Amino acid sequence: MKKILLTTITSFVLLGSSAVFARTDPAILNQAAKNVVTVSKAKTLADETGVTLTGTIVKHIAGDHYEFKDKTGSIIIEVDDDLAKGWELKAGDKVRIVGEVDTHRMKPTDIEVLQIERVK
């Protein structure tokens, strides 16, 4: 019984640490630094492509989902609470996001944000 419990706990720890690693994958961050794109371009890119976008938060949708726009269109972004580092995202905030394109079969493409900063 102890072996099963230990194996289960170890599996969850490893899964959790790989999820954290995926969020800070240097290859994605390097790719994003080279891929400074618009919303319309981001919507055409392949799943898991690193991107950097600059624009404005339009509104908070629910949970960690926000509508983000630039001069070419809007897209949903997913921003974990811990990324804002002490400031609350709100409509009208101008931000630069570094993230990963997330395509889906049944819903529109969105961006999983890895880094976010306010810009002037």
Buried (B, 14 or more C-beta within 10 A) or exposed (E): EEEEEEEEEEEEEEEEEEEEEEBEBEEBBEBBEEBEBBBEBBBEBEEBBBBBBBBBBBEBEEEBBBBBBBEBBBBBBBBEEEBBEEEEBEEEBEBBBBBBBBBEEEEEBBBBBBBBBEEE
